[in-house]
Amino acid sequence: MNNPVHTKTFKSGNSVAVRLPKGFAIPADVEVALEKSGDTVTIRTLRDPVAEKKALLDMLDELKKLPKPPTIQKRDPFEFPDRPKL
């Protein structure tokens, strides 16, 4: 786990804000979700589900373009050990 970084809050208009250090950078105009549990605040970037689905479908299309293997390797059968009372 990373060592904590300390910073201070400041007023921005009527809101209290915190500046994220460079190591915690989130690009500008990215939508985030904030969750508070006790004195812990979690910031999580949100992903566009439509863009995520398109990226997955594009990846599947690229995988389908790969050549099929000439043969499939056969595995030795796996025997499960006898485990009474389980």
C-alpha positions in Angstrom: 0.0 0.0 0.0 1.2 3.5 -0.8 2.2 5.9 2.0 -0.5 8.6 2.7 0.0 12.0 1.2 -1.1 15.0 3.3 -2.8 18.1 1.8 -5.3 20.7 3.1 -8.8 21.6 2.1 -9.6 25.1 0.7 -12.7 27.1 -0.1 -13.8 27.3 -3.8 -16.8 29.4 -4.0 -19.3 28.0 -1.5 -17.7 24.6 -1.5 -14.8 23.1 0.3 -12.3 21.5 -2.2 -9.1 19.5 -2.0 -6.3 19.6 -4.6 -5.1 16.2 -5.7 -1.3 15.8 -5.9 0.2 14.9 -9.2 0.5 11.2 -8.3 -3.3 11.0 -7.8 -4.1 12.8 -11.1 -7.5 12.4 -12.7 -7.9 14.0 -16.1 -10.1 17.1 -16.3 -13.8 16.7 -17.0 -13.9 13.1 -15.9 -17.1 12.2 -14.0 -16.4 10.7 -10.5 -18.4 9.2 -7.7 -17.8 10.2 -4.1 -18.6 7.9 -1.2 -18.3 8.7 2.4 -18.1 6.2 5.2 -17.3 7.8 8.6 -14.3 10.0 8.1 -13.2 8.2 4.9 -14.0 9.7 1.5 -13.5 7.5 -1.6 -13.2 9.0 -5.1 -13.9 6.6 -7.9 -13.9 7.5 -11.7 -17.0 6.5 -13.5 -16.9 4.8 -16.9 -19.4 5.3 -19.7 -21.1 1.9 -20.0 -21.8 2.4 -23.8 -18.1 3.2 -24.4 -17.0 0.1 -22.3 -19.4 -2.2 -24.2 -18.1 -0.8 -27.6 -14.5 -1.4 -26.4 -15.2 -5.0 -25.5 -17.0 -5.7 -28.7 -14.1 -4.2 -30.7 -11.7 -6.4 -28.8 -13.8 -9.5 -29.6 -13.8 -8.6 -33.2 -10.0 -8.3 -33.1 -9.8 -11.7 -31.4 -12.0 -13.3 -34.0 -9.6 -12.1 -36.7 -6.8 -14.1 -35.2 -6.0 -17.4 -37.0 -7.4 -20.6 -35.5 -4.8 -23.0 -34.1 -4.1 -26.1 -36.2 -4.6 -28.5 -33.4 -5.8 -28.4 -29.8 -3.4 -29.8 -27.1 -4.9 -32.7 -25.2 -4.5 -32.7 -21.4 -4.0 -35.7 -19.2 -7.2 -36.5 -17.2 -7.3 -35.1 -13.8 -8.3 -37.4 -11.0 -9.9 -35.9 -7.9 -8.6 -37.4 -4.6 -11.1 -39.2 -2.4 -12.0 -37.0 0.5 -14.5 -38.7 2.8 -16.8 -36.6 4.9 -16.6 -33.5 2.7 
